[in-house]
Amino acid sequence: MPPPGRGLPGYVKSFGKGEYMIDQKALQDALDNPRQIMTDARLIHNIVNNKQEGFILREIKKSGIYDSLGLRNEDTLLRINDYNISNLENALQAFTALRGMDSVQLDIIRSGTKMTMTYQIR
């Protein structure tokens, strides 16, 4: 997997398989602009058995938050920390809840495989 942070040097650094360090100020700057979070990628409802299970990421903007976190087009974002991403409201609540946190876990599906990406915020 290519390392995260290709869009914003120093924003996210890899320190192990699925383990990353994210710059606290850069994350806070991104969280201060919820509109940007919602426009840095196209979020498509992922419907499984007539129930929404996260969002498929498409058209990820280079240097945007999703690109910087190492997410790719066609990844499905399922969960942020303790928040299931079952609708847009939950997704925004999950991003807002990141304020003041010292770590973040993203549960995603990539190429049919579930995985967890863990970020330490420093």
Backbone as XML, in Angstrom:
<?xml version="1.0"?>
<chain id="A" units="angstrom">
  <residue number="1" name="MET">
    <atom name="N" x="0.847" y="-1.177" z="0.000"/>
    <atom name="CA" x="0.000" y="0.000" z="0.000"/>
    <atom name="C" x="0.885" y="1.231" z="0.000"/>
  </residue>
  <residue number="2" name="PRO">
    <atom name="N" x="0.654" y="2.199" z="-0.896"/>
    <atom name="CA" x="1.442" y="3.421" z="-0.871"/>
    <atom name="C" x="1.203" y="4.156" z="0.435"/>
  </residue>
  <residue number="3" name="PRO">
    <atom name="N" x="2.212" y="4.838" z="0.945"/>
    <atom name="CA" x="2.051" y="5.516" z="2.224"/>
    <atom name="C" x="1.058" y="6.655" z="2.130"/>
  </residue>
  <residue number="4" name="PRO">
    <atom name="N" x="0.324" y="6.908" z="3.224"/>
    <atom name="CA" x="-0.567" y="8.058" z="3.245"/>
    <atom name="C" x="0.257" y="9.324" z="3.194"/>
  </residue>
  <residue number="5" name="GLY">
    <atom name="N" x="-0.424" y="10.427" z="3.030"/>
    <atom name="CA" x="0.233" y="11.721" z="3.101"/>
    <atom name="C" x="0.908" y="12.134" z="1.816"/>
  </residue>
  <residue number="6" name="ARG">
    <atom name="N" x="0.614" y="11.442" z="0.703"/>
    <atom name="CA" x="1.273" y="11.829" z="-0.528"/>
    <atom name="C" x="0.861" y="13.226" z="-0.943"/>
  </residue>
  <residue number="7" name="GLY">
    <atom name="N" x="-0.346" y="13.649" z="-0.559"/>
    <atom name="CA" x="-0.824" y="14.968" z="-0.958"/>
    <atom name="C" x="-0.301" y="16.086" z="-0.080"/>
  </residue>
  <residue number="8" name="LEU">
    <atom name="N" x="-0.148" y="15.845" z="1.216"/>
    <atom name="CA" x="0.304" y="16.875" z="2.141"/>
    <atom name="C" x="1.513" y="16.343" z="2.911"/>
  </residue>
  <residue number="9" name="PRO">
    <atom name="N" x="2.713" y="16.656" z="2.462"/>
    <atom name="CA" x="3.905" y="16.130" z="3.140"/>
    <atom name="C" x="3.886" y="16.455" z="4.626"/>
  </residue>
  <residue number="10" name="GLY">
    <atom name="N" x="4.170" y="15.435" z="5.437"/>
    <atom name="CA" x="4.217" y="15.642" z="6.878"/>
    <atom name="C" x="2.874" y="15.550" z="7.573"/>
  </residue>
  <residue number="11" name="TYR">
    <atom name="N" x="1.779" y="15.521" z="6.826"/>
    <atom name="CA" x="0.442" y="15.470" z="7.397"/>
    <atom name="C" x="0.193" y="14.125" z="8.069"/>
  </residue>
  <residue number="12" name="VAL">
    <atom name="N" x="0.565" y="13.047" z="7.395"/>
    <atom name="CA" x="0.407" y="11.697" z="7.919"/>
    <atom name="C" x="1.674" y="10.917" z="7.593"/>
  </residue>
  <residue number="13" name="LYS">
    <atom name="N" x="2.184" y="10.191" z="8.579"/>
    <atom name="CA" x="3.377" y="9.376" z="8.374"/>
    <atom name="C" x="3.090" y="7.958" z="8.828"/>
  </residue>
  <residue number="14" name="SER">
    <atom name="N" x="3.553" y="6.996" z="8.052"/>
    <atom name="CA" x="3.387" y="5.582" z="8.385"/>
    <atom name="C" x="4.480" y="5.153" z="9.347"/>
  </residue>
  <residue number="15" name="PHE">
    <atom name="N" x="4.121" y="4.362" z="10.379"/>
    <atom name="CA" x="5.145" y="3.815" z="11.264"/>
    <atom name="C" x="4.935" y="2.328" z="11.512"/>
  </residue>
  <residue number="16" name="GLY">
    <atom name="N" x="4.176" y="1.679" z="10.665"/>
    <atom name="CA" x="3.945" y="0.242" z="10.759"/>
    <atom name="C" x="2.783" y="-0.124" z="9.868"/>
  </residue>
  <residue number="17" name="LYS">
    <atom name="N" x="2.563" y="-1.426" z="9.692"/>
    <atom name="CA" x="1.466" y="-1.863" z="8.834"/>
    <atom name="C" x="0.128" y="-1.435" z="9.435"/>
  </residue>
  <residue number="18" name="GLY">
    <atom name="N" x="-0.565" y="-0.549" z="8.722"/>
    <atom name="CA" x="-1.865" y="-0.067" z="9.180"/>
    <atom name="C" x="-1.788" y="0.907" z="10.336"/>
  </residue>
  <residue number="19" name="GLU">
    <atom name="N" x="-0.580" y="1.382" z="10.665"/>
    <atom name="CA" x="-0.377" y="2.313" z="11.793"/>
    <atom name="C" x="0.245" y="3.601" z="11.264"/>
  </residue>
  <residue number="20" name="TYR">
    <atom name="N" x="-0.344" y="4.723" z="11.664"/>
    <atom name="CA" x="0.083" y="6.013" z="11.142"/>
    <atom name="C" x="0.097" y="7.064" z="12.250"/>
  </residue>
  <residue number="21" name="MET">
    <atom name="N" x="0.854" y="8.127" z="11.985"/>
    <atom name="CA" x="0.837" y="9.284" z="12.870"/>
    <atom name="C" x="0.315" y="10.459" z="12.047"/>
  </residue>
  <residue number="22" name="ILE">
    <atom name="N" x="-0.622" y="11.196" z="12.623"/>
    <atom name="CA" x="-1.235" y="12.320" z="11.923"/>
    <atom name="C" x="-0.957" y="13.603" z="12.704"/>
  </residue>
  <residue number="23" name="ASP">
    <atom name="N" x="-0.655" y="14.664" z="11.974"/>
    <atom name="CA" x="-0.366" y="15.952" z="12.589"/>
    <atom name="C" x="-1.649" y="16.551" z="13.173"/>
  </residue>
  <residue number="24" name="GLN">
    <atom name="N" x="-1.623" y="16.856" z="14.470"/>
    <atom name="CA" x="-2.817" y="17.340" z="15.170"/>
    <atom name="C" x="-3.342" y="18.650" z="14.584"/>
  </residue>
  <residue number="25" name="LYS">
    <atom name="N" x="-2.458" y="19.589" z="14.287"/>
    <atom name="CA" x="-2.906" y="20.879" z="13.751"/>
    <atom name="C" x="-3.546" y="20.710" z="12.373"/>
  </residue>
  <residue number="26" name="ALA">
    <atom name="N" x="-2.934" y="19.895" z="11.531"/>
    <atom name="CA" x="-3.489" y="19.665" z="10.195"/>
    <atom name="C" x="-4.867" y="19.013" z="10.293"/>
  </residue>
  <residue number="27" name="LEU">
    <atom name="N" x="-5.025" y="18.063" z="11.216"/>
    <atom name="CA" x="-6.322" y="17.419" z="11.400"/>
    <atom name="C" x="-7.352" y="18.427" z="11.899"/>
  </residue>
  <residue number="28" name="GLN">
    <atom name="N" x="-6.983" y="19.238" z="12.877"/>
    <atom name="CA" x="-7.914" y="20.238" z="13.411"/>
    <atom name="C" x="-8.322" y="21.237" z="12.338"/>
  </residue>
  <residue number="29" name="ASP">
    <atom name="N" x="-7.358" y="21.646" z="11.489"/>
    <atom name="CA" x="-7.686" y="22.558" z="10.386"/>
    <atom name="C" x="-8.720" y="21.923" z="9.457"/>
  </residue>
  <residue number="30" name="ALA">
    <atom name="N" x="-8.557" y="20.629" z="9.170"/>
    <atom name="CA" x="-9.515" y="19.929" z="8.311"/>
    <atom name="C" x="-10.880" y="19.833" z="8.983"/>
  </residue>
  <residue number="31" name="LEU">
    <atom name="N" x="-10.896" y="19.554" z="10.293"/>
    <atom name="CA" x="-12.164" y="19.425" z="11.018"/>
    <atom name="C" x="-12.894" y="20.754" z="11.148"/>
  </residue>
  <residue number="32" name="ASP">
    <atom name="N" x="-12.154" y="21.853" z="11.091"/>
    <atom name="CA" x="-12.766" y="23.177" z="11.170"/>
    <atom name="C" x="-13.550" y="23.524" z="9.907"/>
  </residue>
  <residue number="33" name="ASN">
    <atom name="N" x="-13.415" y="22.704" z="8.882"/>
    <atom name="CA" x="-14.105" y="22.959" z="7.619"/>
    <atom name="C" x="-14.908" y="21.724" z="7.198"/>
  </residue>
  <residue number="34" name="PRO">
    <atom name="N" x="-16.071" y="21.487" z="7.850"/>
    <atom name="CA" x="-16.852" y="20.282" z="7.529"/>
    <atom name="C" x="-17.286" y="20.221" z="6.068"/>
  </residue>
  <residue number="35" name="ARG">
    <atom name="N" x="-17.488" y="21.364" z="5.436"/>
    <atom name="CA" x="-17.866" y="21.369" z="4.022"/>
    <atom name="C" x="-16.767" y="20.723" z="3.187"/>
  </residue>
  <residue number="36" name="GLN">
    <atom name="N" x="-15.511" y="21.015" z="3.527"/>
    <atom name="CA" x="-14.405" y="20.436" z="2.789"/>
    <atom name="C" x="-14.360" y="18.922" z="2.981"/>
  </residue>
  <residue number="37" name="ILE">
    <atom name="N" x="-14.631" y="18.464" z="4.210"/>
    <atom name="CA" x="-14.653" y="17.026" z="4.476"/>
    <atom name="C" x="-15.668" y="16.342" z="3.558"/>
  </residue>
  <residue number="38" name="MET">
    <atom name="N" x="-16.794" y="16.999" z="3.342"/>
    <atom name="CA" x="-17.850" y="16.400" z="2.532"/>
    <atom name="C" x="-17.599" y="16.561" z="1.030"/>
  </residue>
  <residue number="39" name="THR">
    <atom name="N" x="-16.651" y="17.434" z="0.636"/>
    <atom name="CA" x="-16.397" y="17.634" z="-0.791"/>
    <atom name="C" x="-15.028" y="17.124" z="-1.239"/>
  </residue>
  <residue number="40" name="ASP">
    <atom name="N" x="-14.209" y="16.623" z="-0.310"/>
    <atom name="CA" x="-12.897" y="16.092" z="-0.689"/>
    <atom name="C" x="-13.008" y="14.726" z="-1.352"/>
  </residue>
  <residue number="41" name="ALA">
    <atom name="N" x="-14.211" y="14.171" z="-1.370"/>
    <atom name="CA" x="-14.492" y="12.921" z="-2.083"/>
    <atom name="C" x="-15.997" y="12.849" z="-2.291"/>
  </residue>
  <residue number="42" name="ARG">
    <atom name="N" x="-16.388" y="12.091" z="-3.279"/>
    <atom name="CA" x="-17.805" y="11.801" z="-3.452"/>
    <atom name="C" x="-18.129" y="10.608" z="-2.580"/>
  </residue>
  <residue number="43" name="LEU">
    <atom name="N" x="-19.109" y="10.742" z="-1.703"/>
    <atom name="CA" x="-19.502" y="9.674" z="-0.788"/>
    <atom name="C" x="-20.777" y="9.024" z="-1.322"/>
  </residue>
  <residue number="44" name="ILE">
    <atom name="N" x="-20.659" y="7.760" z="-1.683"/>
    <atom name="CA" x="-21.773" y="7.018" z="-2.270"/>
    <atom name="C" x="-22.280" y="6.016" z="-1.235"/>
  </residue>
  <residue number="45" name="HIS">
    <atom name="N" x="-23.589" y="5.998" z="-1.018"/>
    <atom name="CA" x="-24.179" y="5.051" z="-0.067"/>
    <atom name="C" x="-23.797" y="3.624" z="-0.452"/>
  </residue>
  <residue number="46" name="ASN">
    <atom name="N" x="-23.326" y="2.854" z="0.509"/>
    <atom name="CA" x="-23.030" y="1.436" z="0.308"/>
    <atom name="C" x="-24.184" y="0.644" z="0.922"/>
  </residue>
  <residue number="47" name="ILE">
    <atom name="N" x="-25.033" y="0.102" z="0.065"/>
    <atom name="CA" x="-26.228" y="-0.611" z="0.517"/>
    <atom name="C" x="-25.982" y="-2.118" z="0.438"/>
  </residue>
  <residue number="48" name="VAL">
    <atom name="N" x="-26.150" y="-2.791" z="1.581"/>
    <atom name="CA" x="-25.995" y="-4.239" z="1.659"/>
    <atom name="C" x="-27.256" y="-4.793" z="2.319"/>
  </residue>
  <residue number="49" name="ASN">
    <atom name="N" x="-27.960" y="-5.695" z="1.626"/>
    <atom name="CA" x="-29.208" y="-6.272" z="2.139"/>
    <atom name="C" x="-30.205" y="-5.198" z="2.568"/>
  </residue>
  <residue number="50" name="ASN">
    <atom name="N" x="-30.399" y="-4.209" z="1.717"/>
    <atom name="CA" x="-31.334" y="-3.099" z="1.943"/>
    <atom name="C" x="-30.988" y="-2.240" z="3.156"/>
  </residue>
  <residue number="51" name="LYS">
    <atom name="N" x="-29.742" y="-2.277" z="3.599"/>
    <atom name="CA" x="-29.306" y="-1.487" z="4.750"/>
    <atom name="C" x="-28.000" y="-0.774" z="4.387"/>
  </residue>
  <residue number="52" name="GLN">
    <atom name="N" x="-27.903" y="0.493" z="4.785"/>
    <atom name="CA" x="-26.668" y="1.216" z="4.488"/>
    <atom name="C" x="-25.552" y="0.765" z="5.413"/>
  </residue>
  <residue number="53" name="GLU">
    <atom name="N" x="-24.420" y="0.441" z="4.801"/>
    <atom name="CA" x="-23.217" y="0.082" z="5.547"/>
    <atom name="C" x="-22.074" y="0.933" z="5.022"/>
  </residue>
  <residue number="54" name="GLY">
    <atom name="N" x="-21.965" y="2.131" z="5.539"/>
    <atom name="CA" x="-20.872" y="3.015" z="5.180"/>
    <atom name="C" x="-21.049" y="3.698" z="3.846"/>
  </residue>
  <residue number="55" name="PHE">
    <atom name="N" x="-19.945" y="4.304" z="3.407"/>
    <atom name="CA" x="-19.921" y="5.049" z="2.158"/>
    <atom name="C" x="-18.743" y="4.604" z="1.317"/>
  </residue>
  <residue number="56" name="ILE">
    <atom name="N" x="-18.994" y="4.458" z="0.033"/>
    <atom name="CA" x="-17.921" y="4.191" z="-0.920"/>
    <atom name="C" x="-17.324" y="5.544" z="-1.307"/>
  </residue>
  <residue number="57" name="LEU">
    <atom name="N" x="-15.997" y="5.631" z="-1.259"/>
    <atom name="CA" x="-15.307" y="6.867" z="-1.606"/>
    <atom name="C" x="-14.958" y="6.861" z="-3.094"/>
  </residue>
  <residue number="58" name="ARG">
    <atom name="N" x="-15.342" y="7.914" z="-3.771"/>
    <atom name="CA" x="-15.024" y="8.070" z="-5.195"/>
    <atom name="C" x="-14.573" y="9.505" z="-5.427"/>
  </residue>
  <residue number="59" name="GLU">
    <atom name="N" x="-13.843" y="9.683" z="-6.503"/>
    <atom name="CA" x="-13.378" y="11.015" z="-6.901"/>
    <atom name="C" x="-12.651" y="11.718" z="-5.751"/>
  </residue>
  <residue number="60" name="ILE">
    <atom name="N" x="-11.774" y="10.978" z="-5.081"/>
    <atom name="CA" x="-10.999" y="11.536" z="-3.970"/>
    <atom name="C" x="-10.084" y="12.626" z="-4.514"/>
  </residue>
  <residue number="61" name="LYS">
    <atom name="N" x="-10.175" y="13.807" z="-3.899"/>
    <atom name="CA" x="-9.351" y="14.943" z="-4.343"/>
    <atom name="C" x="-7.918" y="14.776" z="-3.865"/>
  </residue>
  <residue number="62" name="LYS">
    <atom name="N" x="-6.991" y="14.959" z="-4.781"/>
    <atom name="CA" x="-5.577" y="14.914" z="-4.442"/>
    <atom name="C" x="-5.303" y="15.995" z="-3.400"/>
  </residue>
  <residue number="63" name="SER">
    <atom name="N" x="-4.583" y="15.651" z="-2.366"/>
    <atom name="CA" x="-4.201" y="16.531" z="-1.259"/>
    <atom name="C" x="-5.344" y="16.817" z="-0.294"/>
  </residue>
  <residue number="64" name="GLY">
    <atom name="N" x="-6.518" y="16.231" z="-0.509"/>
    <atom name="CA" x="-7.623" y="16.392" z="0.428"/>
    <atom name="C" x="-7.428" y="15.454" z="1.618"/>
  </residue>
  <residue number="65" name="ILE">
    <atom name="N" x="-8.352" y="15.513" z="2.571"/>
    <atom name="CA" x="-8.190" y="14.737" z="3.802"/>
    <atom name="C" x="-8.180" y="13.231" z="3.531"/>
  </residue>
  <residue number="66" name="TYR">
    <atom name="N" x="-9.039" y="12.749" z="2.638"/>
    <atom name="CA" x="-9.101" y="11.305" z="2.393"/>
    <atom name="C" x="-7.816" y="10.809" z="1.722"/>
  </residue>
  <residue number="67" name="ASP">
    <atom name="N" x="-7.334" y="11.569" z="0.757"/>
    <atom name="CA" x="-6.073" y="11.249" z="0.086"/>
    <atom name="C" x="-4.931" y="11.252" z="1.095"/>
  </residue>
  <residue number="68" name="SER">
    <atom name="N" x="-4.894" y="12.262" z="1.937"/>
    <atom name="CA" x="-3.824" y="12.385" z="2.921"/>
    <atom name="C" x="-3.843" y="11.252" z="3.936"/>
  </residue>
  <residue number="69" name="LEU">
    <atom name="N" x="-5.026" y="10.720" z="4.226"/>
    <atom name="CA" x="-5.145" y="9.605" z="5.165"/>
    <atom name="C" x="-4.816" y="8.263" z="4.517"/>
  </residue>
  <residue number="70" name="GLY">
    <atom name="N" x="-4.527" y="8.282" z="3.217"/>
    <atom name="CA" x="-4.172" y="7.043" z="2.536"/>
    <atom name="C" x="-5.357" y="6.266" z="2.009"/>
  </residue>
  <residue number="71" name="LEU">
    <atom name="N" x="-6.536" y="6.884" z="2.022"/>
    <atom name="CA" x="-7.715" y="6.223" z="1.479"/>
    <atom name="C" x="-7.686" y="6.318" z="-0.044"/>
  </residue>
  <residue number="72" name="ARG">
    <atom name="N" x="-8.319" y="5.352" z="-0.682"/>
    <atom name="CA" x="-8.294" y="5.269" z="-2.144"/>
    <atom name="C" x="-9.705" y="5.261" z="-2.696"/>
  </residue>
  <residue number="73" name="ASN">
    <atom name="N" x="-9.802" y="5.623" z="-3.979"/>
    <atom name="CA" x="-11.079" y="5.494" z="-4.675"/>
    <atom name="C" x="-11.555" y="4.054" z="-4.559"/>
  </residue>
  <residue number="74" name="GLU">
    <atom name="N" x="-12.842" y="3.891" z="-4.296"/>
    <atom name="CA" x="-13.527" y="2.611" z="-4.140"/>
    <atom name="C" x="-13.361" y="1.986" z="-2.755"/>
  </residue>
  <residue number="75" name="ASP">
    <atom name="N" x="-12.573" y="2.601" z="-1.844"/>
    <atom name="CA" x="-12.588" y="2.151" z="-0.444"/>
    <atom name="C" x="-13.982" y="2.426" z="0.106"/>
  </residue>
  <residue number="76" name="THR">
    <atom name="N" x="-14.445" y="1.558" z="1.006"/>
    <atom name="CA" x="-15.709" y="1.793" z="1.698"/>
    <atom name="C" x="-15.398" y="2.114" z="3.147"/>
  </residue>
  <residue number="77" name="LEU">
    <atom name="N" x="-15.779" y="3.307" z="3.580"/>
    <atom name="CA" x="-15.582" y="3.745" z="4.959"/>
    <atom name="C" x="-16.756" y="3.242" z="5.782"/>
  </residue>
  <residue number="78" name="LEU">
    <atom name="N" x="-16.471" y="2.353" z="6.750"/>
    <atom name="CA" x="-17.520" y="1.722" z="7.554"/>
    <atom name="C" x="-17.676" y="2.359" z="8.930"/>
  </residue>
  <residue number="79" name="ARG">
    <atom name="N" x="-16.553" y="2.718" z="9.536"/>
    <atom name="CA" x="-16.568" y="3.125" z="10.937"/>
    <atom name="C" x="-15.414" y="4.071" z="11.216"/>
  </residue>
  <residue number="80" name="ILE">
    <atom name="N" x="-15.696" y="5.081" z="12.041"/>
    <atom name="CA" x="-14.671" y="5.976" z="12.569"/>
    <atom name="C" x="-14.771" y="5.875" z="14.082"/>
  </residue>
  <residue number="81" name="ASN">
    <atom name="N" x="-13.717" y="5.340" z="14.706"/>
    <atom name="CA" x="-13.730" y="5.055" z="16.145"/>
    <atom name="C" x="-14.993" y="4.271" z="16.492"/>
  </residue>
  <residue number="82" name="ASP">
    <atom name="N" x="-15.836" y="4.774" z="17.367"/>
    <atom name="CA" x="-17.027" y="4.033" z="17.796"/>
    <atom name="C" x="-18.281" y="4.361" z="16.988"/>
  </residue>
  <residue number="83" name="TYR">
    <atom name="N" x="-18.121" y="5.103" z="15.901"/>
    <atom name="CA" x="-19.280" y="5.531" z="15.119"/>
    <atom name="C" x="-19.415" y="4.694" z="13.847"/>
  </residue>
  <residue number="84" name="ASN">
    <atom name="N" x="-20.518" y="3.958" z="13.739"/>
    <atom name="CA" x="-20.846" y="3.321" z="12.471"/>
    <atom name="C" x="-21.247" y="4.419" z="11.504"/>
  </residue>
  <residue number="85" name="ILE">
    <atom name="N" x="-20.732" y="4.348" z="10.322"/>
    <atom name="CA" x="-21.038" y="5.374" z="9.330"/>
    <atom name="C" x="-22.214" y="4.872" z="8.502"/>
  </residue>
  <residue number="86" name="SER">
    <atom name="N" x="-23.415" y="5.031" z="9.061"/>
    <atom name="CA" x="-24.611" y="4.502" z="8.423"/>
    <atom name="C" x="-25.411" y="5.579" z="7.695"/>
  </residue>
  <residue number="87" name="ASN">
    <atom name="N" x="-25.049" y="6.841" z="7.884"/>
    <atom name="CA" x="-25.681" y="7.934" z="7.148"/>
    <atom name="C" x="-24.785" y="9.171" z="7.257"/>
  </residue>
  <residue number="88" name="LEU">
    <atom name="N" x="-25.120" y="10.214" z="6.505"/>
    <atom name="CA" x="-24.295" y="11.418" z="6.488"/>
    <atom name="C" x="-24.209" y="12.084" z="7.853"/>
  </residue>
  <residue number="89" name="GLU">
    <atom name="N" x="-25.307" y="12.082" z="8.592"/>
    <atom name="CA" x="-25.312" y="12.692" z="9.930"/>
    <atom name="C" x="-24.316" y="11.979" z="10.847"/>
  </residue>
  <residue number="90" name="ASN">
    <atom name="N" x="-24.311" y="10.646" z="10.827"/>
    <atom name="CA" x="-23.351" y="9.881" z="11.641"/>
    <atom name="C" x="-21.921" y="10.183" z="11.216"/>
  </residue>
  <residue number="91" name="ALA">
    <atom name="N" x="-21.705" y="10.307" z="9.916"/>
    <atom name="CA" x="-20.357" y="10.599" z="9.420"/>
    <atom name="C" x="-19.881" y="11.953" z="9.942"/>
  </residue>
  <residue number="92" name="LEU">
    <atom name="N" x="-20.734" y="12.960" z="9.876"/>
    <atom name="CA" x="-20.353" y="14.282" z="10.375"/>
    <atom name="C" x="-20.131" y="14.256" z="11.887"/>
  </residue>
  <residue number="93" name="GLN">
    <atom name="N" x="-20.971" y="13.532" z="12.634"/>
    <atom name="CA" x="-20.780" y="13.401" z="14.077"/>
    <atom name="C" x="-19.446" y="12.722" z="14.379"/>
  </residue>
  <residue number="94" name="ALA">
    <atom name="N" x="-19.115" y="11.714" z="13.605"/>
    <atom name="CA" x="-17.857" y="10.996" z="13.817"/>
    <atom name="C" x="-16.668" y="11.909" z="13.591"/>
  </residue>
  <residue number="95" name="PHE">
    <atom name="N" x="-16.709" y="12.699" z="12.525"/>
    <atom name="CA" x="-15.608" y="13.627" z="12.271"/>
    <atom name="C" x="-15.525" y="14.681" z="13.368"/>
  </residue>
  <residue number="96" name="THR">
    <atom name="N" x="-16.668" y="15.197" z="13.805"/>
    <atom name="CA" x="-16.691" y="16.208" z="14.865"/>
    <atom name="C" x="-16.144" y="15.637" z="16.166"/>
  </residue>
  <residue number="97" name="ALA">
    <atom name="N" x="-16.425" y="14.374" z="16.447"/>
    <atom name="CA" x="-15.971" y="13.730" z="17.685"/>
    <atom name="C" x="-14.454" y="13.555" z="17.725"/>
  </residue>
  <residue number="98" name="LEU">
    <atom name="N" x="-13.774" y="13.745" z="16.618"/>
    <atom name="CA" x="-12.320" y="13.596" z="16.585"/>
    <atom name="C" x="-11.594" y="14.728" z="17.301"/>
  </residue>
  <residue number="99" name="ARG">
    <atom name="N" x="-12.287" y="15.838" z="17.530"/>
    <atom name="CA" x="-11.653" y="16.964" z="18.233"/>
    <atom name="C" x="-11.198" y="16.510" z="19.618"/>
  </residue>
  <residue number="100" name="GLY">
    <atom name="N" x="-9.946" y="16.772" z="19.902"/>
    <atom name="CA" x="-9.409" y="16.454" z="21.213"/>
    <atom name="C" x="-8.999" y="15.000" z="21.397"/>
  </residue>
  <residue number="101" name="MET">
    <atom name="N" x="-9.217" y="14.161" z="20.408"/>
    <atom name="CA" x="-8.834" y="12.746" z="20.508"/>
    <atom name="C" x="-7.332" y="12.607" z="20.297"/>
  </residue>
  <residue number="102" name="ASP">
    <atom name="N" x="-6.758" y="11.522" z="20.817"/>
    <atom name="CA" x="-5.338" y="11.282" z="20.579"/>
    <atom name="C" x="-5.104" y="10.117" z="19.626"/>
  </residue>
  <residue number="103" name="SER">
    <atom name="N" x="-6.199" y="9.466" z="19.203"/>
    <atom name="CA" x="-6.069" y="8.412" z="18.196"/>
    <atom name="C" x="-7.388" y="8.268" z="17.431"/>
  </residue>
  <residue number="104" name="VAL">
    <atom name="N" x="-7.258" y="7.715" z="16.232"/>
    <atom name="CA" x="-8.410" y="7.500" z="15.364"/>
    <atom name="C" x="-8.252" y="6.130" z="14.714"/>
  </residue>
  <residue number="105" name="GLN">
    <atom name="N" x="-9.350" y="5.394" z="14.653"/>
    <atom name="CA" x="-9.358" y="4.138" z="13.917"/>
    <atom name="C" x="-10.403" y="4.231" z="12.824"/>
  </residue>
  <residue number="106" name="LEU">
    <atom name="N" x="-9.986" y="3.907" z="11.606"/>
    <atom name="CA" x="-10.898" y="3.840" z="10.479"/>
    <atom name="C" x="-11.043" y="2.385" z="10.080"/>
  </residue>
  <residue number="107" name="ASP">
    <atom name="N" x="-12.273" y="1.900" z="10.046"/>
    <atom name="CA" x="-12.549" y="0.567" z="9.524"/>
    <atom name="C" x="-13.041" y="0.754" z="8.098"/>
  </residue>
  <residue number="108" name="ILE">
    <atom name="N" x="-12.369" y="0.088" z="7.175"/>
    <atom name="CA" x="-12.706" y="0.228" z="5.772"/>
    <atom name="C" x="-12.754" y="-1.147" z="5.117"/>
  </residue>
  <residue number="109" name="ILE">
    <atom name="N" x="-13.313" y="-1.157" z="3.921"/>
    <atom name="CA" x="-13.208" y="-2.320" z="3.045"/>
    <atom name="C" x="-12.434" y="-1.842" z="1.823"/>
  </residue>
  <residue number="110" name="ARG">
    <atom name="N" x="-11.358" y="-2.548" z="1.520"/>
    <atom name="CA" x="-10.546" y="-2.239" z="0.340"/>
    <atom name="C" x="-10.403" y="-3.515" z="-0.480"/>
  </residue>
  <residue number="111" name="SER">
    <atom name="N" x="-10.837" y="-3.454" z="-1.716"/>
    <atom name="CA" x="-10.751" y="-4.610" z="-2.622"/>
    <atom name="C" x="-11.363" y="-5.860" z="-1.993"/>
  </residue>
  <residue number="112" name="GLY">
    <atom name="N" x="-12.498" y="-5.680" z="-1.304"/>
    <atom name="CA" x="-13.215" y="-6.801" z="-0.721"/>
    <atom name="C" x="-12.699" y="-7.280" z="0.624"/>
  </residue>
  <residue number="113" name="THR">
    <atom name="N" x="-11.638" y="-6.650" z="1.143"/>
    <atom name="CA" x="-11.043" y="-7.064" z="2.413"/>
    <atom name="C" x="-11.252" y="-5.977" z="3.470"/>
  </residue>
  <residue number="114" name="LYS">
    <atom name="N" x="-11.797" y="-6.392" z="4.635"/>
    <atom name="CA" x="-11.942" y="-5.439" z="5.740"/>
    <atom name="C" x="-10.581" y="-5.191" z="6.362"/>
  </residue>
  <residue number="115" name="MET">
    <atom name="N" x="-10.319" y="-3.943" z="6.715"/>
    <atom name="CA" x="-9.070" y="-3.592" z="7.378"/>
    <atom name="C" x="-9.278" y="-2.393" z="8.279"/>
  </residue>
  <residue number="116" name="THR">
    <atom name="N" x="-8.375" y="-2.240" z="9.226"/>
    <atom name="CA" x="-8.417" y="-1.113" z="10.149"/>
    <atom name="C" x="-7.138" y="-0.301" z="9.987"/>
  </residue>
  <residue number="117" name="MET">
    <atom name="N" x="-7.320" y="0.998" z="9.871"/>
    <atom name="CA" x="-6.192" y="1.926" z="9.809"/>
    <atom name="C" x="-6.209" y="2.702" z="11.115"/>
  </residue>
  <residue number="118" name="THR">
    <atom name="N" x="-5.094" y="2.698" z="11.827"/>
    <atom name="CA" x="-5.005" y="3.348" z="13.135"/>
    <atom name="C" x="-4.054" y="4.538" z="13.045"/>
  </residue>
  <residue number="119" name="TYR">
    <atom name="N" x="-4.519" y="5.680" z="13.517"/>
    <atom name="CA" x="-3.752" y="6.920" z="13.461"/>
    <atom name="C" x="-3.539" y="7.448" z="14.870"/>
  </residue>
  <residue number="120" name="GLN">
    <atom name="N" x="-2.317" y="7.732" z="15.228"/>
    <atom name="CA" x="-1.995" y="8.430" z="16.475"/>
    <atom name="C" x="-1.935" y="9.911" z="16.138"/>
  </residue>
  <residue number="121" name="ILE">
    <atom name="N" x="-2.625" y="10.731" z="16.900"/>
    <atom name="CA" x="-2.663" y="12.167" z="16.634"/>
    <atom name="C" x="-1.639" y="12.840" z="17.546"/>
  </residue>
  <residue number="122" name="ARG">
    <atom name="N" x="-0.678" y="13.496" z="16.951"/>
    <atom name="CA" x="0.394" y="14.170" z="17.703"/>
    <atom name="C" x="0.600" y="15.573" z="17.210"/>
  </residue>
</chain>
